[in-house]
Each structure stands twice: as structure tokens, then as C-alpha cells.
């Protein structure tokens, strides 16, 4: 399991492809904690950029 530097501002994650399960990523714990540990997240496309929001 990766260790994240304290006060890190960027997180690079791997994208895993599976014919059976689709595409998966693992969201770093510091990001989930900052988002309030949501059960769902939402990806929103705005002006050509992708935003991630907690969606509880």
C-alpha cells in the first residue's frame, strides 16, 4: 500500500482494466478523508476539465 507524503497536493493512481469488472481505480485515503469519506463520488465535465465531487 503506498504511503503519501504529508501535505501532498498531487496524487497519481493506476487505472486497472478488466474485461469482467470494467475500469477501476483506488482513491488515496487523504483524498477520501478530505471529501468526508463518501459512499459515492461524482465526475463532472465542466469547460473541458473533469471535477470530482462527493455525492452523498
N, CA, C and O of each residue as an XYZ file, in Angstrom:
224
protein
N       0.853     -1.178      0.000
C       0.000      0.000      0.000
C       0.897      1.240      0.000
O       1.823      1.324      0.807
N       0.641      2.195     -0.885
C       1.510      3.373     -0.965
C       1.362      4.282      0.241
O       0.299      4.365      0.857
N       2.433      4.946      0.556
C       2.419      5.960      1.616
C       2.438      7.318      0.935
O       3.219      7.542      0.010
N       1.602      8.199      1.377
C       1.519      9.525      0.782
C       2.279     10.506      1.663
O       2.205     10.439      2.889
N       3.003     11.408      1.036
C       3.731     12.427      1.787
C       2.747     13.336      2.505
O       1.677     13.648      1.983
N       3.117     13.754      3.699
C       2.279     14.677      4.455
C       2.134     15.977      3.663
O       3.109     16.480      3.105
N       0.933     16.511      3.617
C       0.616     17.747      2.890
C       0.782     17.605      1.377
O       0.986     18.603      0.687
N       0.697     16.385      0.854
C       0.788     16.182     -0.597
C      -0.384     16.869     -1.286
O      -1.491     16.890     -0.746
N      -0.161     17.422     -2.450
C      -1.195     18.133     -3.208
C      -1.543     17.423     -4.511
O      -2.541     17.756     -5.149
N      -0.732     16.451     -4.910
C      -0.980     15.700     -6.139
C      -0.903     14.218     -5.829
O      -0.050     13.774     -5.060
N      -1.810     13.452     -6.441
C      -1.858     12.015     -6.223
C      -2.019     11.331     -7.571
O      -3.008     11.550     -8.270
N      -1.059     10.511     -7.931
C      -1.135      9.772     -9.189
C      -1.550      8.343     -8.859
O      -0.955      7.703     -7.992
N      -2.566      7.848     -9.548
C      -3.065      6.497     -9.290
C      -3.054      5.689    -10.582
O      -3.089      6.252    -11.676
N      -3.007      4.381    -10.450
C      -3.062      3.488    -11.600
C      -4.513      3.216    -11.979
O      -5.398      3.210    -11.124
N      -4.744      2.991    -13.262
C      -6.056      2.612    -13.768
C      -5.961      1.139    -14.141
O      -5.090      0.743    -14.916
N      -6.862      0.327    -13.585
C      -6.854     -1.110    -13.828
C      -8.003     -1.469    -14.755
O      -9.150     -1.104    -14.498
N      -7.703     -2.175    -15.818
C      -8.698     -2.585    -16.802
C      -9.008     -4.065    -16.636
O      -8.100     -4.889    -16.525
N     -10.283     -4.395    -16.621
C     -10.720     -5.785    -16.518
C     -11.909     -5.984    -17.441
O     -12.869     -5.214    -17.393
N     -11.854     -7.009    -18.281
C     -12.980     -7.296    -19.171
C     -14.240     -7.652    -18.378
O     -15.353     -7.405    -18.843
N     -14.074     -8.225    -17.199
C     -15.207     -8.646    -16.391
C     -15.768     -7.536    -15.501
O     -16.983     -7.428    -15.337
N     -14.894     -6.713    -14.928
C     -15.322     -5.722    -13.940
C     -15.322     -4.288    -14.455
O     -15.811     -3.394    -13.764
N     -14.797     -4.049    -15.632
C     -14.698     -2.683    -16.141
C     -13.413     -2.029    -15.659
O     -12.444     -2.717    -15.336
N     -13.401     -0.711    -15.611
C     -12.223      0.041    -15.212
C     -12.311      0.390    -13.739
O     -13.374      0.770    -13.248
N     -11.187      0.260    -13.028
C     -11.162      0.535    -11.603
C      -9.966      1.397    -11.244
O      -8.906      1.309    -11.864
N     -10.158      2.239    -10.224
C      -9.054      2.984     -9.623
C      -9.215      2.891     -8.112
O     -10.296      2.588     -7.608
N      -8.153      3.149     -7.417
C      -8.201      3.224     -5.957
C      -7.918      4.669     -5.586
O      -6.918      5.254     -6.004
N      -8.808      5.222     -4.802
C      -8.684      6.631     -4.419
C      -7.844      6.714     -3.152
O      -8.137      6.021     -2.178
N      -6.811      7.543     -3.142
C      -5.946      7.663     -1.965
C      -6.724      8.108     -0.723
O      -7.625      8.943     -0.808
N      -6.362      7.538      0.433
C      -7.036      7.848      1.692
C      -7.059      9.339      2.016
O      -8.080      9.838      2.488
N      -5.954     10.077      1.776
C      -6.021     11.504      2.092
C      -7.131     12.233      1.313
O      -7.749     13.160      1.836
N      -7.380     11.814      0.070
C      -8.438     12.448     -0.720
C      -9.812     12.080     -0.178
O     -10.686     12.938     -0.056
N     -10.005     10.798      0.149
C     -11.297     10.372      0.696
C     -11.586     11.082      2.009
O     -12.715     11.510      2.251
N     -10.573     11.208      2.854
C     -10.759     11.916      4.123
C     -11.147     13.372      3.905
O     -12.011     13.902      4.603
N     -10.509     14.012      2.939
C     -10.808     15.415      2.619
C     -12.237     15.562      2.096
O     -12.872     16.601      2.278
N     -12.735     14.505      1.441
C     -14.087     14.536      0.883
C     -15.136     14.088      1.895
O     -16.327     14.106      1.585
N     -14.719     13.684      3.106
C     -15.666     13.258      4.118
C     -16.017     11.776      4.019
O     -17.089     11.365      4.463
N     -15.124     10.971      3.440
C     -15.332      9.527      3.276
C     -16.698      9.190      2.677
O     -17.487      8.480      3.301
N     -16.984      9.691      1.478
C     -18.294      9.472      0.866
C     -18.500      8.031      0.416
O     -17.535      7.309      0.161
N     -19.753      7.618      0.320
C     -20.080      6.303     -0.226
C     -20.048      6.331     -1.745
O     -19.828      5.300     -2.380
N     -20.267      7.506     -2.336
C     -20.255      7.676     -3.788
C     -19.477      8.934     -4.127
O     -19.386      9.866     -3.328
N     -18.912      8.942     -5.343
C     -18.314     10.167     -5.869
C     -18.892     10.419     -7.259
O     -19.377      9.505     -7.925
N     -18.828     11.677     -7.676
C     -19.395     12.072     -8.966
C     -18.300     12.747     -9.790
O     -17.549     13.578     -9.281
N     -18.220     12.376    -11.074
C     -17.315     13.020    -12.022
C     -18.145     13.973    -12.869
O     -19.154     13.574    -13.449
N     -17.721     15.240    -12.941
C     -18.459     16.257    -13.680
C     -17.523     16.879    -14.707
O     -16.409     17.280    -14.371
N     -17.972     16.961    -15.965
C     -17.187     17.604    -17.023
C     -17.657     19.050    -17.137
O     -18.824     19.313    -17.429
N     -16.730     19.990    -16.902
C     -17.022     21.420    -16.992
C     -15.918     22.106    -17.783
O     -14.746     22.049    -17.413
N     -16.303     22.746    -18.860
C     -15.367     23.521    -19.686
C     -14.124     22.712    -20.052
O     -13.004     23.221    -19.998
N     -14.332     21.442    -20.428
C     -13.221     20.614    -20.869
C     -12.364     20.045    -19.748
O     -11.376     19.366    -20.030
N     -12.704     20.297    -18.484
C     -11.976     19.752    -17.345
C     -12.900     18.798    -16.597
O     -14.123     18.904    -16.693
N     -12.317     17.877    -15.860
C     -13.100     16.931    -15.075
C     -12.952     17.278    -13.600
O     -11.842     17.394    -13.080
N     -14.102     17.443    -12.931
C     -14.119     17.707    -11.495
C     -14.661     16.475    -10.786
O     -15.518     15.772    -11.321
N     -14.161     16.215     -9.579
C     -14.629     15.089     -8.774
C     -15.267     15.667     -7.530
O     -14.687     16.517     -6.854
N     -16.481     15.192     -7.232
C     -17.243     15.691     -6.083
C     -17.736     14.521     -5.260
O     -18.005     13.448     -5.800
N     -17.860     14.723     -3.927
C     -18.522     13.701     -3.126
C     -20.001     13.795     -3.435
O     -20.528     14.881     -3.675
N     -20.672     12.649     -3.429
C     -22.050     12.611     -3.892
C     -22.940     11.883     -2.907
O     -23.723     11.021     -3.305
N     -22.835     12.215     -1.619
C     -23.697     11.586     -0.607
C     -25.045     12.250     -0.532
O     -25.890     11.845      0.267
